[in-house]
Amino acid sequence: MEASLSDRLEARTVFSHTPPNVARTQKVVLDADAIQRSVRRIAVAILEATSGIDDLTLIGIRRGGVPLSARISEEISKVEGRSPPVGTVDISLYRDDAATALPNPKIGPSDIPFDVSGRHVVLVDDVLHTGRTVRAAIECLQDHGRPARVWLAALCDRGGRELPIAPDFVGRTLEVDPAGRLDVWIDAAGPDRVVLTEDE
């Protein structure tokens, strides 16, 4: 008998865990102060590139880009005296494997409470890696209108691109081994931090 969808998805997640016999090391590569400085630099760079916020919107990619887009909006408000509109996109149904993982895919639960047509949209994510998440986010965004331009902001660029996608605004570029893991903790338990996990 063919495995159910839930069984297939559960089996898929097993391979995302680190094998118990592999020694791993962790280190904080960005602490809370470094993250805040990076966010501030990104906000200023966005303002310089877009000449103000009249046509600017920020859209965070779930999940990591959501709190980051809120932080960038706060920094922009400190300079401009007001914040640009902020939305979110959920790319779960726009993934490369969506057609096989989920039958009859429909638009996911994105939250964009404004018209993006003709506006400068900054997609925000915490870590830029293969580029496939950004590709999916752009596809999702196009279902909500036709922006004048789409920019990309990322707190960390870890390399390993599989698609020709590059950030317009980046907080920190890091060399991470393909087997390594980069976790961004913002608005979570404990202090803000970016943690690199690699094999010993």
C-alpha positions as CSV (number, residue, x, y, z in Angstrom):
1,M,0.0,0.0,0.0
2,E,1.3,3.5,-0.9
3,A,2.3,5.6,2.1
4,S,-0.1,8.4,3.1
5,L,0.9,12.0,2.6
6,S,1.5,12.5,6.3
7,D,3.8,9.4,6.4
8,R,5.8,10.7,3.4
9,L,6.2,14.1,4.9
10,E,7.3,12.6,8.3
11,A,9.8,10.4,6.5
12,R,11.1,13.5,4.7
13,T,11.8,15.4,7.9
14,V,13.8,12.5,9.4
15,F,16.8,13.4,7.2
16,S,16.9,17.0,8.4
17,H,18.1,15.9,11.8
18,T,21.8,15.6,12.7
19,P,22.9,11.9,13.1
20,P,23.6,11.2,16.8
21,N,27.2,10.0,16.0
22,V,28.3,13.2,14.3
23,A,30.1,15.7,16.5
24,R,29.0,19.2,16.0
25,T,30.3,22.6,17.2
26,Q,28.3,25.7,17.6
27,K,29.4,29.3,17.8
28,V,27.6,32.7,17.8
29,V,28.7,34.5,14.7
30,L,26.5,37.6,15.3
31,D,25.4,38.7,18.7
32,A,22.5,41.1,19.5
33,D,24.5,44.2,19.0
34,A,25.9,43.0,15.7
35,I,22.5,42.1,14.5
36,Q,21.2,45.6,15.4
37,R,24.0,47.3,13.6
38,S,23.4,45.2,10.5
39,V,19.7,46.0,10.6
40,R,20.5,49.7,10.9
41,R,22.9,49.5,7.9
42,I,20.3,47.7,5.8
43,A,17.6,50.3,6.6
44,V,19.9,53.2,5.6
45,A,20.9,51.4,2.4
46,I,17.3,50.8,1.5
47,L,16.4,54.5,2.0
48,E,19.4,55.6,-0.1
49,A,18.5,53.2,-2.9
50,T,14.8,54.0,-3.0
51,S,14.9,57.7,-2.3
52,G,12.5,57.7,0.6
53,I,9.5,55.6,1.6
54,D,6.6,57.1,-0.5
55,D,6.5,54.0,-2.7
56,L,8.3,51.6,-0.4
57,T,7.0,48.4,1.1
58,L,8.7,45.7,3.1
59,I,7.6,42.1,2.8
60,G,9.1,39.4,5.1
61,I,9.4,35.9,4.0
62,R,8.0,33.5,6.6
63,R,9.4,32.7,9.0
64,G,12.7,34.3,9.6
65,G,12.1,37.4,7.4
66,V,9.0,38.4,9.3
67,P,10.7,39.7,12.6
68,L,13.6,41.1,10.5
69,S,11.3,43.1,8.3
70,A,9.7,44.6,11.4
71,R,13.1,45.6,12.8
72,I,14.0,47.2,9.5
73,S,10.7,49.1,9.5
74,E,11.5,50.4,13.0
75,E,14.9,51.7,11.9
76,I,13.4,53.4,8.8
77,S,10.8,55.1,11.1
78,K,13.6,56.6,13.2
79,V,15.0,58.3,10.1
80,E,11.8,59.2,8.2
81,G,9.4,59.7,11.1
82,R,7.0,57.1,9.7
83,S,7.2,53.4,8.7
84,P,6.6,51.8,5.3
85,P,3.9,49.2,5.0
86,V,5.0,45.8,6.0
87,G,3.5,42.5,4.8
88,T,4.5,38.8,4.8
89,V,4.6,36.0,2.2
90,D,4.3,32.3,2.9
91,I,6.1,30.3,0.2
92,S,5.2,26.8,1.4
93,L,3.0,26.2,-1.6
94,Y,5.4,27.8,-4.1
95,R,8.3,25.4,-3.4
96,D,10.0,23.4,-6.2
97,D,8.4,20.3,-4.8
98,A,4.9,21.7,-4.0
99,A,3.2,19.9,-6.9
100,T,4.3,16.5,-5.6
101,A,4.2,17.2,-1.9
102,L,0.8,18.8,-1.8
103,P,-1.9,17.9,-4.4
104,N,-3.9,20.8,-6.0
105,P,-1.8,23.6,-4.4
106,K,-3.4,27.0,-3.8
107,I,-2.1,30.3,-2.7
108,G,-0.7,30.1,0.8
109,P,-1.7,32.3,3.8
110,S,0.3,35.4,2.9
111,D,-0.6,38.7,4.5
112,I,-0.1,41.7,2.1
113,P,-2.8,44.2,3.2
114,F,-1.9,46.7,0.5
115,D,-1.5,47.0,-3.3
116,V,2.1,46.2,-4.4
117,S,1.5,47.3,-8.0
118,G,3.9,50.1,-9.1
119,R,5.7,50.1,-5.7
120,H,9.2,49.3,-4.6
121,V,9.0,46.0,-2.7
122,V,11.9,44.8,-0.5
123,L,11.7,41.1,0.1
124,V,13.3,40.4,3.5
125,D,14.8,37.1,4.6
126,D,17.1,36.1,7.5
127,V,19.5,33.8,5.6
128,L,20.1,33.7,1.8
129,H,21.4,30.3,0.7
130,T,20.4,28.5,-2.5
131,G,18.1,31.2,-3.7
132,R,15.1,28.9,-4.1
133,T,13.2,30.5,-1.2
134,V,13.5,33.9,-2.9
135,R,12.4,32.5,-6.2
136,A,9.3,31.1,-4.6
137,A,8.6,34.4,-2.8
138,I,8.8,36.3,-6.0
139,E,6.3,33.9,-7.6
140,C,4.0,34.4,-4.6
141,L,4.4,38.2,-4.8
142,Q,3.4,38.3,-8.5
143,D,0.1,36.8,-7.5
144,H,-0.6,40.0,-5.6
145,G,0.3,42.6,-8.2
146,R,3.2,43.9,-10.4
147,P,5.7,45.9,-8.4
148,A,7.8,48.6,-10.1
149,R,10.9,46.8,-8.7
150,V,11.6,44.0,-6.3
151,W,14.7,44.3,-4.1
152,L,16.1,41.7,-1.7
153,A,17.4,42.2,1.8
154,A,19.1,39.5,3.9
155,L,20.6,39.6,7.3
156,C,23.1,36.8,6.3
157,D,24.4,35.5,3.0
158,R,25.9,32.1,3.5
159,G,26.6,31.3,-0.2
160,G,25.8,28.0,-1.9
161,R,23.6,29.5,-4.5
162,E,21.7,27.2,-6.9
163,L,19.9,30.0,-8.7
164,P,21.3,33.4,-10.1
165,I,20.0,35.4,-7.2
166,A,21.9,38.0,-5.2
167,P,20.9,40.3,-2.3
168,D,20.7,44.1,-2.9
169,F,21.1,44.7,0.9
170,V,23.0,42.3,3.2
171,G,24.0,42.5,6.8
172,R,26.9,40.0,6.8
173,T,28.4,37.6,4.3
174,L,29.6,34.4,5.8
175,E,31.5,31.4,4.5
176,V,29.5,28.3,5.6
177,D,30.3,24.7,4.7
178,P,27.5,23.1,2.7
179,A,26.9,20.7,5.6
180,G,26.8,23.6,8.1
181,R,23.7,25.2,9.5
182,L,23.0,28.9,10.2
183,D,20.2,29.7,12.6
184,V,19.0,33.2,13.2
185,W,17.2,33.9,16.5
186,I,15.3,37.2,16.6
187,D,12.4,37.8,19.1
188,A,12.9,34.3,20.4
189,A,13.8,32.9,23.8
190,G,17.1,34.4,24.9
191,P,19.1,37.2,23.3
192,D,19.1,37.9,19.5
193,R,21.8,35.9,17.9
194,V,23.0,34.1,14.8
195,V,24.5,30.6,15.5
196,L,26.7,28.6,13.2
197,T,26.6,24.8,13.6
198,E,29.3,22.8,11.8
199,D,30.8,19.3,11.9
200,E,34.0,19.0,13.9
